[in-house]
């Protein structure tokens, strides 16, 4: 029964991610590539905290093209190392007693054709003009006192100066909530979410 409940919860997280992606679809259709703006999906259940970050490469490393120089390759490697330290970027209260268990960091190229349409790496088109890279990070943490996760402090903005704001979607046993966290207000109040 617990496995079935977790499967439903995971499906909810995927729906949340899909909702976030569809909410951004008008921007993609208009060809606007929004620098400084990323997404963070958060799921909380039992003693597990899962976070999924999607952010433009320009926000993290200052460029969005495929790395072509040793300096750019080094910048990507350094950024991946910084992104891997999730609980130092998105800091929970000590009382929640969270420990990072698993991290997956990857980069993905997104193509923009001559008409401003975006396509993933599998959808290459002739006439391609621009290639935008994105960082995708998934964090899984165990929190021995997850109900005490009443806030997150976003050190992320200090570590990555190009980042300006994140759209946040939170799924907890009480439902789904949406927030926006900005560089000038780097705290997320999660009181009452669990």
TORMARPA-591754 format. One record per atom (N, C-alpha, C): atom name; x, y, z; residue number from 0; residue in three letters. Coordinates in steps of 0.2 Angstrom, whole numbers, plus 5000, padded with zeros to 4 digits. Layout:
N
 fike   xx   yy   zz milum guvex
   CA    X    Y    Z   NUM   ALA
...
***
This chain:
194
 fike   xx   yy   zz milum guvex
    N 5004 4994 5000     0   UNK
   CA 5000 5000 5000     0   UNK
    C 5004 5006 5000     0   UNK
    N 5010 5006 5004     1   UNK
   CA 5014 5012 5004     1   UNK
    C 5017 5013 4997     1   UNK
    N 5019 5008 4994     2   UNK
   CA 5022 5008 4987     2   UNK
    C 5017 5012 4982     2   UNK
    N 5011 5010 4983     3   UNK
   CA 5006 5013 4979     3   UNK
    C 5005 5020 4980     3   UNK
    N 5005 5022 4987     4   UNK
   CA 5004 5029 4988     4   UNK
    C 5010 5033 4986     4   UNK
    N 5016 5030 4986     5   UNK
   CA 5022 5034 4984     5   UNK
    C 5022 5034 4976     5   UNK
    N 5019 5029 4973     6   UNK
   CA 5018 5030 4965     6   UNK
    C 5014 5035 4964     6   UNK
    N 5008 5036 4967     7   UNK
   CA 5004 5042 4966     7   UNK
    C 5007 5048 4968     7   UNK
    N 5011 5049 4973     8   UNK
   CA 5014 5055 4974     8   UNK
    C 5019 5057 4969     8   UNK
    N 5023 5052 4966     9   UNK
   CA 5028 5053 4961     9   UNK
    C 5024 5055 4955     9   UNK
    N 5018 5052 4953    10   UNK
   CA 5014 5055 4948    10   UNK
    C 5012 5062 4949    10   UNK
    N 5011 5064 4955    11   UNK
   CA 5009 5071 4956    11   UNK
    C 5015 5076 4955    11   UNK
    N 5021 5073 4957    12   UNK
   CA 5027 5077 4955    12   UNK
    C 5028 5078 4948    12   UNK
    N 5027 5073 4944    13   UNK
   CA 5027 5073 4937    13   UNK
    C 5022 5078 4934    13   UNK
    N 5016 5078 4937    14   UNK
   CA 5010 5082 4934    14   UNK
    C 5012 5089 4936    14   UNK
    N 5015 5090 4942    15   UNK
   CA 5017 5097 4944    15   UNK
    C 5023 5100 4939    15   UNK
    N 5027 5096 4937    16   UNK
   CA 5033 5098 4932    16   UNK
    C 5029 5099 4925    16   UNK
    N 5025 5095 4923    17   UNK
   CA 5021 5096 4917    17   UNK
    C 5017 5102 4917    17   UNK
    N 5014 5104 4923    18   UNK
   CA 5010 5110 4923    18   UNK
    C 5015 5116 4923    18   UNK
    N 5021 5116 4926    19   UNK
   CA 5026 5121 4926    19   UNK
    C 5028 5122 4918    19   UNK
    N 5029 5117 4915    20   UNK
   CA 5032 5117 4908    20   UNK
    C 5026 5120 4904    20   UNK
    N 5020 5118 4905    21   UNK
   CA 5014 5121 4900    21   UNK
    C 5013 5128 4902    21   UNK
    N 5014 5130 4908    22   UNK
   CA 5013 5137 4910    22   UNK
    C 5018 5141 4906    22   UNK
    N 5024 5139 4905    23   UNK
   CA 5029 5142 4901    23   UNK
    C 5028 5142 4894    23   UNK
    N 5024 5138 4891    24   UNK
   CA 5023 5137 4884    24   UNK
    C 5022 5143 4880    24   UNK
    N 5018 5148 4882    25   UNK
   CA 5017 5154 4878    25   UNK
    C 5024 5158 4877    25   UNK
    N 5028 5158 4882    26   UNK
   CA 5035 5161 4881    26   UNK
    C 5039 5157 4875    26   UNK
    N 5038 5151 4875    27   UNK
   CA 5042 5147 4871    27   UNK
    C 5039 5148 4864    27   UNK
    N 5033 5148 4863    28   UNK
   CA 5030 5149 4856    28   UNK
    C 5032 5156 4854    28   UNK
    N 5032 5161 4858    29   UNK
   CA 5034 5168 4856    29   UNK
    C 5042 5168 4854    29   UNK
    N 5046 5163 4856    30   UNK
   CA 5053 5163 4855    30   UNK
    C 5057 5167 4860    30   UNK
    N 5053 5169 4866    31   UNK
   CA 5057 5172 4871    31   UNK
    C 5061 5167 4875    31   UNK
    N 5067 5169 4876    32   UNK
   CA 5072 5164 4880    32   UNK
    C 5073 5169 4886    32   UNK
    N 5070 5167 4892    33   UNK
   CA 5070 5171 4898    33   UNK
    C 5076 5170 4902    33   UNK
    N 5081 5174 4902    34   UNK
   CA 5087 5173 4906    34   UNK
    C 5086 5176 4913    34   UNK
    N 5089 5172 4918    35   UNK
   CA 5088 5174 4925    35   UNK
    C 5082 5171 4928    35   UNK
    N 5078 5167 4924    36   UNK
   CA 5072 5164 4927    36   UNK
    C 5072 5156 4926    36   UNK
    N 5071 5153 4932    37   UNK
   CA 5071 5146 4931    37   UNK
    C 5065 5143 4935    37   UNK
    N 5065 5136 4936    38   UNK
   CA 5060 5133 4939    38   UNK
    C 5063 5128 4944    38   UNK
    N 5059 5127 4950    39   UNK
   CA 5061 5122 4955    39   UNK
    C 5055 5119 4957    39   UNK
    N 5054 5112 4956    40   UNK
   CA 5049 5108 4959    40   UNK
    C 5051 5105 4965    40   UNK
    N 5046 5105 4970    41   UNK
   CA 5048 5102 4977    41   UNK
    C 5042 5097 4978    41   UNK
    N 5044 5091 4981    42   UNK
   CA 5039 5086 4983    42   UNK
    C 5042 5084 4990    42   UNK
    N 5037 5084 4995    43   UNK
   CA 5038 5082 5002    43   UNK
    C 5033 5076 5004    43   UNK
    N 5036 5071 5006    44   UNK
   CA 5031 5066 5009    44   UNK
    C 5035 5061 5014    44   UNK
    N 5032 5059 5019    45   UNK
   CA 5035 5055 5024    45   UNK
    C 5042 5058 5026    45   UNK
    N 5047 5055 5025    46   UNK
   CA 5054 5058 5027    46   UNK
    C 5058 5060 5021    46   UNK
    N 5055 5061 5015    47   UNK
   CA 5058 5062 5009    47   UNK
    C 5057 5069 5006    47   UNK
    N 5062 5072 5004    48   UNK
   CA 5062 5079 5001    48   UNK
    C 5065 5078 4994    48   UNK
    N 5061 5079 4988    49   UNK
   CA 5064 5079 4982    49   UNK
    C 5063 5086 4978    49   UNK
    N 5068 5088 4975    50   UNK
   CA 5068 5094 4972    50   UNK
    C 5071 5093 4965    50   UNK
    N 5068 5097 4960    51   UNK
   CA 5070 5096 4953    51   UNK
    C 5071 5104 4950    51   UNK
    N 5077 5105 4949    52   UNK
   CA 5079 5112 4946    52   UNK
    C 5080 5112 4939    52   UNK
    N 5077 5117 4935    53   UNK
   CA 5078 5118 4928    53   UNK
    C 5080 5125 4927    53   UNK
    N 5086 5127 4924    54   UNK
   CA 5088 5134 4924    54   UNK
    C 5092 5135 4918    54   UNK
    N 5091 5141 4914    55   UNK
   CA 5095 5142 4908    55   UNK
    C 5103 5142 4910    55   UNK
    N 5107 5140 4905    56   UNK
   CA 5114 5140 4906    56   UNK
    C 5117 5146 4908    56   UNK
    N 5114 5152 4904    57   UNK
   CA 5117 5158 4905    57   UNK
    C 5116 5161 4913    57   UNK
    N 5111 5158 4916    58   UNK
   CA 5110 5160 4923    58   UNK
    C 5116 5157 4928    58   UNK
    N 5118 5151 4926    59   UNK
   CA 5123 5147 4930    59   UNK
    C 5130 5149 4928    59   UNK
    N 5132 5149 4921    60   UNK
   CA 5139 5150 4919    60   UNK
    C 5140 5156 4915    60   UNK
    N 5135 5160 4913    61   UNK
   CA 5136 5166 4910    61   UNK
    C 5136 5166 4902    61   UNK
    N 5135 5159 4900    62   UNK
   CA 5134 5158 4893    62   UNK
    C 5129 5153 4892    62   UNK
    N 5126 5152 4886    63   UNK
   CA 5121 5147 4885    63   UNK
    C 5123 5142 4879    63   UNK
    N 5128 5144 4875    64   UNK
   CA 5130 5140 4870    64   UNK
    C 5134 5133 4873    64   UNK
    N 5135 5128 4868    65   UNK
   CA 5139 5123 4870    65   UNK
    C 5146 5125 4871    65   UNK
    N 5149 5122 4877    66   UNK
   CA 5156 5125 4878    66   UNK
    C 5161 5123 4873    66   UNK
    N 5165 5128 4870    67   UNK
   CA 5169 5127 4865    67   UNK
    C 5176 5129 4867    67   UNK
    N 5178 5131 4873    68   UNK
   CA 5184 5133 4875    68   UNK
    C 5186 5129 4881    68   UNK
    N 5192 5128 4883    69   UNK
   CA 5194 5125 4889    69   UNK
    C 5191 5129 4895    69   UNK
    N 5191 5136 4895    70   UNK
   CA 5188 5140 4900    70   UNK
    C 5180 5138 4901    70   UNK
    N 5177 5138 4895    71   UNK
   CA 5170 5136 4896    71   UNK
    C 5168 5129 4899    71   UNK
    N 5172 5124 4896    72   UNK
   CA 5172 5118 4899    72   UNK
    C 5173 5117 4907    72   UNK
    N 5178 5121 4909    73   UNK
   CA 5180 5122 4916    73   UNK
    C 5174 5125 4920    73   UNK
    N 5171 5130 4917    74   UNK
   CA 5165 5134 4920    74   UNK
    C 5159 5129 4921    74   UNK
    N 5158 5125 4916    75   UNK
   CA 5153 5120 4916    75   UNK
    C 5154 5115 4922    75   UNK
    N 5160 5112 4922    76   UNK
   CA 5162 5107 4927    76   UNK
    C 5162 5110 4934    76   UNK
    N 5164 5117 4935    77   UNK
   CA 5163 5120 4942    77   UNK
    C 5156 5121 4944    77   UNK
    N 5152 5123 4939    78   UNK
   CA 5145 5124 4940    78   UNK
    C 5141 5118 4942    78   UNK
    N 5143 5112 4939    79   UNK
   CA 5140 5106 4941    79   UNK
    C 5142 5104 4948    79   UNK
    N 5148 5105 4950    80   UNK
   CA 5150 5104 4957    80   UNK
    C 5146 5108 4962    80   UNK
    N 5145 5115 4960    81   UNK
   CA 5142 5119 4965    81   UNK
    C 5134 5117 4965    81   UNK
    N 5131 5115 4959    82   UNK
   CA 5124 5113 4959    82   UNK
    C 5123 5106 4963    82   UNK
    N 5128 5102 4963    83   UNK
   CA 5128 5096 4967    83   UNK
    C 5127 5097 4974    83   UNK
    N 5129 5102 4977    84   UNK
   CA 5128 5104 4984    84   UNK
    C 5121 5107 4986    84   UNK
    N 5116 5103 4984    85   UNK
   CA 5109 5106 4985    85   UNK
    C 5107 5109 4991    85   UNK
    N 5109 5106 4997    86   UNK
   CA 5106 5108 5003    86   UNK
    C 5110 5115 5005    86   UNK
    N 5116 5116 5002    87   UNK
   CA 5119 5123 5003    87   UNK
    C 5116 5128 4999    87   UNK
    N 5113 5126 4993    88   UNK
   CA 5110 5131 4989    88   UNK
    C 5103 5133 4991    88   UNK
    N 5099 5127 4993    89   UNK
   CA 5092 5128 4995    89   UNK
    C 5092 5125 5003    89   UNK
    N 5093 5130 5007    90   UNK
   CA 5095 5128 5014    90   UNK
    C 5088 5127 5018    90   UNK
    N 5087 5121 5021    91   UNK
   CA 5082 5120 5025    91   UNK
    C 5083 5121 5032    91   UNK
    N 5079 5122 5037    92   UNK
   CA 5080 5123 5044    92   UNK
    C 5084 5117 5047    92   UNK
    N 5088 5118 5051    93   UNK
   CA 5092 5113 5054    93   UNK
    C 5087 5108 5058    93   UNK
    N 5082 5111 5061    94   UNK
   CA 5077 5106 5064    94   UNK
    C 5074 5101 5060    94   UNK
    N 5074 5102 5053    95   UNK
   CA 5071 5097 5049    95   UNK
    C 5076 5091 5048    95   UNK
    N 5082 5092 5050    96   UNK
   CA 5087 5087 5050    96   UNK
    C 5088 5083 5043    96   UNK
    N 5089 5087 5038    97   UNK
   CA 5089 5084 5031    97   UNK
    C 5096 5083 5029    97   UNK
    N 5097 5077 5025    98   UNK
   CA 5103 5075 5023    98   UNK
    C 5102 5073 5015    98   UNK
    N 5107 5076 5011    99   UNK
   CA 5106 5074 5004    99   UNK
    C 5108 5067 5003    99   UNK
    N 5104 5063 4999   100   UNK
   CA 5105 5056 4998   100   UNK
    C 5107 5055 4991   100   UNK
    N 5104 5059 4986   101   UNK
   CA 5106 5057 4979   101   UNK
    C 5105 5064 4975   101   UNK
    N 5110 5065 4970   102   UNK
   CA 5110 5071 4966   102   UNK
    C 5111 5069 4959   102   UNK
    N 5107 5071 4954   103   UNK
   CA 5109 5070 4947   103   UNK
    C 5109 5077 4944   103   UNK
    N 5115 5079 4941   104   UNK
   CA 5116 5085 4937   104   UNK
    C 5117 5084 4930   104   UNK
    N 5114 5087 4926   105   UNK
   CA 5115 5086 4919   105   UNK
    C 5114 5093 4915   105   UNK
    N 5117 5093 4909   106   UNK
   CA 5115 5099 4905   106   UNK
    C 5112 5096 4898   106   UNK
    N 5107 5101 4896   107   UNK
   CA 5103 5098 4890   107   UNK
    C 5103 5104 4885   107   UNK
    N 5104 5103 4879   108   UNK
   CA 5104 5109 4874   108   UNK
    C 5097 5109 4871   108   UNK
    N 5094 5115 4870   109   UNK
   CA 5088 5116 4867   109   UNK
    C 5089 5120 4861   109   UNK
    N 5086 5119 4856   110   UNK
   CA 5087 5122 4849   110   UNK
    C 5082 5127 4848   110   UNK
    N 5084 5133 4845   111   UNK
   CA 5079 5138 4843   111   UNK
    C 5080 5139 4835   111   UNK
    N 5075 5137 4831   112   UNK
   CA 5075 5137 4824   112   UNK
    C 5075 5145 4822   112   UNK
    N 5075 5146 4815   113   UNK
   CA 5075 5153 4813   113   UNK
    C 5069 5156 4814   113   UNK
    N 5063 5153 4816   114   UNK
   CA 5057 5156 4817   114   UNK
    C 5056 5157 4825   114   UNK
    N 5061 5155 4829   115   UNK
   CA 5060 5156 4836   115   UNK
    C 5057 5151 4840   115   UNK
    N 5056 5145 4836   116   UNK
   CA 5053 5139 4840   116   UNK
    C 5058 5135 4843   116   UNK
    N 5057 5133 4849   117   UNK
   CA 5062 5129 4853   117   UNK
    C 5060 5121 4852   117   UNK
    N 5066 5118 4851   118   UNK
   CA 5065 5110 4851   118   UNK
    C 5071 5107 4855   118   UNK
    N 5069 5101 4858   119   UNK
   CA 5074 5097 4861   119   UNK
    C 5080 5095 4857   119   UNK
    N 5085 5092 4860   120   UNK
   CA 5090 5089 4856   120   UNK
    C 5088 5084 4850   120   UNK
    N 5083 5080 4852   121   UNK
   CA 5080 5075 4847   121   UNK
    C 5077 5078 4841   121   UNK
    N 5075 5085 4842   122   UNK
   CA 5071 5088 4837   122   UNK
    C 5074 5093 4832   122   UNK
    N 5080 5091 4830   123   UNK
   CA 5084 5096 4826   123   UNK
    C 5081 5098 4820   123   UNK
    N 5082 5104 4818   124   UNK
   CA 5079 5106 4812   124   UNK
    C 5084 5110 4807   124   UNK
    N 5083 5109 4801   125   UNK
   CA 5087 5113 4796   125   UNK
    C 5086 5121 4798   125   UNK
    N 5090 5125 4796   126   UNK
   CA 5089 5132 4797   126   UNK
    C 5090 5134 4805   126   UNK
    N 5093 5130 4809   127   UNK
   CA 5094 5131 4816   127   UNK
    C 5098 5137 4817   127   UNK
    N 5097 5142 4821   128   UNK
   CA 5101 5148 4822   128   UNK
    C 5104 5148 4829   128   UNK
    N 5100 5146 4834   129   UNK
   CA 5103 5147 4841   129   UNK
    C 5102 5140 4845   129   UNK
    N 5107 5139 4849   130   UNK
   CA 5106 5133 4854   130   UNK
    C 5107 5136 4861   130   UNK
    N 5102 5134 4865   131   UNK
   CA 5102 5136 4872   131   UNK
    C 5103 5130 4876   131   UNK
    N 5108 5131 4881   132   UNK
   CA 5109 5125 4886   132   UNK
    C 5105 5127 4892   132   UNK
    N 5103 5121 4895   133   UNK
   CA 5099 5122 4902   133   UNK
    C 5103 5117 4907   133   UNK
    N 5103 5118 4913   134   UNK
   CA 5105 5114 4918   134   UNK
    C 5099 5110 4921   134   UNK
    N 5099 5104 4922   135   UNK
   CA 5094 5100 4925   135   UNK
    C 5097 5097 4931   135   UNK
    N 5094 5098 4937   136   UNK
   CA 5097 5095 4943   136   UNK
    C 5091 5092 4947   136   UNK
    N 5092 5085 4950   137   UNK
   CA 5087 5082 4954   137   UNK
    C 5090 5080 4960   137   UNK
    N 5087 5083 4966   138   UNK
   CA 5090 5081 4973   138   UNK
    C 5085 5077 4976   138   UNK
    N 5088 5072 4980   139   UNK
   CA 5083 5068 4985   139   UNK
    C 5087 5068 4991   139   UNK
    N 5083 5070 4996   140   UNK
   CA 5086 5071 5003   140   UNK
    C 5081 5067 5008   140   UNK
    N 5084 5065 5013   141   UNK
   CA 5080 5062 5019   141   UNK
    C 5080 5067 5024   141   UNK
    N 5074 5068 5027   142   UNK
   CA 5073 5073 5032   142   UNK
    C 5070 5069 5038   142   UNK
    N 5074 5068 5044   143   UNK
   CA 5071 5065 5049   143   UNK
    C 5065 5068 5053   143   UNK
    N 5065 5075 5052   144   UNK
   CA 5059 5078 5054   144   UNK
    C 5056 5083 5049   144   UNK
    N 5054 5080 5043   145   UNK
   CA 5051 5084 5038   145   UNK
    C 5046 5089 5040   145   UNK
    N 5041 5087 5044   146   UNK
   CA 5036 5093 5046   146   UNK
    C 5039 5099 5049   146   UNK
    N 5046 5099 5051   147   UNK
   CA 5049 5105 5053   147   UNK
    C 5052 5109 5047   147   UNK
    N 5051 5106 5041   148   UNK
   CA 5054 5110 5035   148   UNK
    C 5049 5116 5034   148   UNK
    N 5049 5121 5037   149   UNK
   CA 5045 5127 5037   149   UNK
    C 5047 5132 5032   149   UNK
    N 5053 5132 5030   150   UNK
   CA 5056 5137 5025   150   UNK
    C 5062 5134 5022   150   UNK
    N 5064 5138 5016   151   UNK
   CA 5070 5137 5013   151   UNK
    C 5073 5143 5012   151   UNK
    N 5080 5144 5013   152   UNK
   CA 5084 5150 5011   152   UNK
    C 5087 5148 5005   152   UNK
    N 5087 5153 5000   153   UNK
   CA 5090 5152 4994   153   UNK
    C 5097 5155 4993   153   UNK
    N 5102 5152 4995   154   UNK
   CA 5109 5154 4994   154   UNK
    C 5111 5153 4987   154   UNK
    N 5106 5150 4983   155   UNK
   CA 5107 5149 4976   155   UNK
    C 5109 5156 4973   155   UNK
    N 5105 5161 4975   156   UNK
   CA 5106 5168 4971   156   UNK
    C 5113 5171 4973   156   UNK
    N 5116 5169 4979   157   UNK
   CA 5123 5171 4980   157   UNK
    C 5128 5168 4976   157   UNK
    N 5127 5161 4975   158   UNK
   CA 5131 5157 4972   158   UNK
    C 5131 5158 4964   158   UNK
    N 5125 5160 4961   159   UNK
   CA 5125 5161 4954   159   UNK
    C 5122 5168 4953   159   UNK
    N 5126 5173 4952   160   UNK
   CA 5124 5180 4951   160   UNK
    C 5119 5181 4945   160   UNK
    N 5120 5177 4940   161   UNK
   CA 5115 5178 4934   161   UNK
    C 5108 5176 4935   161   UNK
    N 5107 5172 4941   162   UNK
   CA 5100 5170 4942   162   UNK
    C 5096 5175 4946   162   UNK
    N 5090 5177 4944   163   UNK
   CA 5086 5182 4946   163   UNK
    C 5080 5180 4950   163   UNK
    N 5077 5174 4947   164   UNK
   CA 5071 5172 4951   164   UNK
    C 5069 5165 4949   164   UNK
    N 5065 5161 4953   165   UNK
   CA 5063 5154 4952   165   UNK
    C 5056 5154 4953   165   UNK
    N 5052 5151 4948   166   UNK
   CA 5045 5149 4950   166   UNK
    C 5046 5142 4953   166   UNK
    N 5042 5142 4959   167   UNK
   CA 5042 5136 4963   167   UNK
    C 5035 5133 4963   167   UNK
    N 5035 5126 4962   168   UNK
   CA 5029 5122 4963   168   UNK
    C 5031 5117 4969   168   UNK
    N 5026 5117 4974   169   UNK
   CA 5027 5112 4979   169   UNK
    C 5021 5107 4980   169   UNK
    N 5023 5101 4980   170   UNK
   CA 5018 5096 4981   170   UNK
    C 5019 5093 4988   170   UNK
    N 5014 5093 4992   171   UNK
   CA 5015 5090 4999   171   UNK
    C 5008 5085 5000   171   UNK
    N 5008 5082 5005   172   UNK
   CA 5002 5078 5007   172   UNK
    C 4996 5082 5007   172   UNK
    N 4997 5089 5008   173   UNK
   CA 4991 5094 5009   173   UNK
    C 4989 5097 5002   173   UNK
    N 4993 5095 4997   174   UNK
   CA 4991 5098 4990   174   UNK
    C 4997 5101 4987   174   UNK
    N 4995 5105 4982   175   UNK
   CA 5000 5109 4977   175   UNK
    C 5000 5116 4979   175   UNK
    N 5005 5119 4979   176   UNK
   CA 5006 5126 4980   176   UNK
    C 5011 5129 4975   176   UNK
    N 5010 5136 4973   177   UNK
   CA 5015 5139 4969   177   UNK
    C 5017 5145 4972   177   UNK
    N 5024 5147 4971   178   UNK
   CA 5027 5152 4974   178   UNK
    C 5032 5155 4968   178   UNK
    N 5034 5161 4970   179   UNK
   CA 5040 5164 4966   179   UNK
    C 5045 5167 4971   179   UNK
    N 5051 5165 4970   180   UNK
   CA 5057 5167 4974   180   UNK
    C 5061 5171 4970   180   UNK
    N 5063 5177 4973   181   UNK
   CA 5067 5182 4969   181   UNK
    C 5074 5183 4973   181   UNK
    N 5079 5186 4969   182   UNK
   CA 5085 5187 4972   182   UNK
    C 5084 5192 4978   182   UNK
    N 5080 5197 4977   183   UNK
   CA 5079 5202 4983   183   UNK
    C 5075 5199 4989   183   UNK
    N 5072 5194 4988   184   UNK
   CA 5068 5190 4993   184   UNK
    C 5070 5183 4993   184   UNK
    N 5076 5181 4995   185   UNK
   CA 5078 5174 4994   185   UNK
    C 5075 5169 4999   185   UNK
    N 5069 5170 5002   186   UNK
   CA 5067 5165 5007   186   UNK
    C 5060 5162 5005   186   UNK
    N 5059 5156 5006   187   UNK
   CA 5052 5153 5004   187   UNK
    C 5049 5151 5011   187   UNK
    N 5043 5153 5013   188   UNK
   CA 5040 5151 5019   188   UNK
    C 5035 5145 5017   188   UNK
    N 5037 5140 5020   189   UNK
   CA 5033 5133 5019   189   UNK
    C 5028 5132 5025   189   UNK
    N 5027 5137 5029   190   UNK
   CA 5023 5135 5035   190   UNK
    C 5016 5133 5033   190   UNK
    N 5014 5127 5036   191   UNK
   CA 5007 5125 5034   191   UNK
    C 5007 5120 5028   191   UNK
    N 5013 5119 5025   192   UNK
   CA 5013 5115 5019   192   UNK
    C 5012 5108 5021   192   UNK
    N 5015 5105 5026   193   UNK
   CA 5015 5098 5028   193   UNK
    C 5009 5097 5032   193   UNK
***
